[in-house]
Amino acid sequence: MKYPFALAMLPLLSAAYTVDPPTTTAPDTIEDCTLWAVATATSTCAELIEQGYGLTLDQFNAYNPTQAAGCNLTVGNSYCIEKNWSIPDPTPTPTTSSAAPGPTGPTTDPATLLAICQAQGSYKEYCPRCLDLCKYETTYIEQCFYSIFGFINRYDSECWQHGGHDCANLAVDRVCPK
């Protein structure tokens, strides 16, 4: 092979964004942007924000820090209007023992939970990771897993619609963190 160094450098040449922007962006735009809007001569921040699904001004400014000072859009530039396929950031797990106690009371045994979860069909390979979310449910266990799988499906679908990869695992990581 004549160019091993060049091949080794290829990953460094790939885009830094989750979904590549259609045009130029500011260098401090977030890297996990998954939906872009391109500013025109008549664009306003409000119009770009409206293109994002449920996007707030604070989110728009956080995704696009350079323009946050006064909504100074550059015609032809791309602005991020969606982060990580709208999948919420995972809830941080407490690192100290001073955290408030979780739910208490009767629990359903893990074998029963696993059987009920796997009977739900979709995403059943993720049941072992999601069991804890329904362990305090003793009456409506099926509905608990149905809700969990509904959230996973929503995030999985949003990811795929925006050209994502490994969407099911990303969605499960958000709903049933390891």
C-alpha positions in Angstrom: 0.0 0.0 0.0 1.5 3.3 -1.1 -0.4 5.7 1.1 -1.0 4.1 4.6 -0.7 7.5 6.3 -3.3 9.1 4.1 -5.7 6.2 4.8 -5.1 6.5 8.5 -6.1 10.2 8.3 -9.4 9.6 6.5 -11.5 9.5 9.7 -10.2 13.0 10.6 -11.5 14.3 7.3 -15.0 13.2 7.9 -17.7 15.7 9.0 -17.9 16.6 12.6 -21.7 16.7 12.6 -24.2 13.9 13.2 -26.0 15.1 10.0 -23.9 17.2 7.6 -25.2 20.7 7.1 -26.2 21.7 3.6 -24.0 24.9 3.7 -21.5 26.6 5.8 -22.0 26.8 9.6 -20.4 28.7 12.4 -17.5 26.7 14.0 -19.1 26.6 17.4 -22.4 25.0 16.2 -23.1 21.9 18.2 -21.8 18.7 16.6 -24.9 16.5 17.3 -27.1 18.6 15.1 -29.6 16.5 13.1 -31.7 19.1 11.3 -30.6 22.3 9.6 -32.3 25.5 8.2 -30.5 27.7 5.7 -30.9 31.5 6.2 -32.2 33.5 3.3 -32.1 37.3 2.9 -35.5 37.6 4.6 -35.0 34.9 7.3 -35.5 35.8 10.9 -34.5 33.7 14.0 -38.3 33.3 14.7 -38.8 31.7 11.2 -35.8 29.3 11.6 -37.0 28.4 15.1 -40.5 27.7 13.7 -39.0 25.1 11.4 -37.7 23.2 14.4 -40.2 20.9 16.1 -40.9 22.5 19.5 -37.6 24.4 19.4 -37.2 27.2 21.9 -35.2 30.4 21.5 -32.9 29.2 24.3 -32.3 25.9 22.5 -31.7 27.7 19.2 -29.1 29.9 20.9 -27.4 26.9 22.6 -27.2 25.1 19.3 -25.9 28.1 17.4 -23.8 30.1 20.0 -22.3 32.6 17.5 -25.6 34.1 16.5 -27.1 34.1 20.1 -26.0 37.6 20.9 -28.6 39.2 18.7 -29.8 36.8 16.1 -27.4 38.0 13.4 -28.0 35.5 10.7 -25.7 35.2 7.7 -27.5 34.6 4.4 -26.7 31.2 3.0 -25.4 29.7 6.3 -26.9 26.7 7.9 -28.3 26.9 11.4 -29.0 23.9 13.7 -32.7 23.5 14.5 -32.6 20.0 16.0 -30.3 18.2 18.4 -29.8 14.4 18.3 -33.1 13.7 16.5 -35.0 15.4 19.3 -34.1 12.6 21.7 -33.8 14.1 25.1 -30.5 13.9 26.8 -30.3 11.0 29.3 -31.1 11.9 32.9 -27.9 12.0 34.8 -27.6 9.3 37.4 -26.8 10.4 41.0 -23.2 9.9 42.0 -23.7 10.5 45.8 -25.7 8.7 48.4 -27.5 11.9 49.3 -30.0 11.4 46.4 -33.6 11.1 47.2 -34.8 7.5 47.6 -36.5 5.9 44.7 -39.9 4.2 44.8 -40.4 1.6 47.4 -43.1 -1.0 48.0 -44.0 -4.3 46.5 -42.1 -5.3 43.3 -42.8 -7.8 40.6 -40.2 -10.6 40.4 -37.7 -10.3 37.5 -38.7 -13.6 35.8 -42.3 -12.4 35.6 -41.3 -9.0 34.4 -39.1 -10.5 31.7 -41.8 -12.9 30.5 -44.4 -10.0 30.3 -41.9 -7.7 28.6 -40.9 -10.3 25.9 -44.6 -11.0 25.2 -45.0 -7.4 24.1 -43.2 -8.2 20.9 -41.3 -5.2 19.6 -37.9 -4.4 21.1 -38.0 -7.5 23.2 -34.3 -8.0 22.9 -34.0 -4.9 25.1 -36.2 -6.3 27.9 -33.3 -7.1 30.3 -32.3 -3.4 30.2 -35.8 -2.0 30.7 -37.0 -4.3 33.5 -36.2 -1.9 36.3 -38.5 0.7 34.9 -41.5 -1.5 35.6 -40.4 -3.4 38.7 -42.7 -1.4 41.1 -45.7 -1.8 38.8 -47.8 -4.7 40.1 -51.1 -4.2 38.4 -50.5 -2.7 35.0 -47.2 -4.3 34.0 -48.2 -4.8 30.3 -49.1 -1.1 30.0 -45.8 -0.1 31.6 -43.8 -2.0 28.9 -46.2 -0.8 26.2 -45.4 2.8 27.2 -41.6 2.2 27.4 -41.7 0.6 23.9 -43.8 3.5 22.6 -41.1 5.9 23.7 -38.4 3.8 22.2 -40.3 3.5 18.9 -40.8 7.3 18.8 -37.1 8.0 19.3 -36.1 5.2 16.9 -38.4 6.5 14.2 -37.3 10.1 14.6 -33.7 9.0 14.3 -34.3 7.0 11.1 -36.4 9.8 9.5 -33.3 12.0 9.8 -30.9 9.5 8.4 -29.5 8.2 11.6 -27.6 5.0 12.2 -28.0 2.5 15.0 -31.2 4.2 16.0 -32.8 1.5 18.1 -29.8 1.3 20.3 -29.6 5.1 20.6 -33.3 5.2 21.5 -33.0 2.4 24.1 -30.0 4.2 25.6 -32.2 7.2 26.2 -35.2 5.3 27.6 -33.5 2.4 29.4 -30.0 3.7 30.3 -27.4 1.2 31.2 
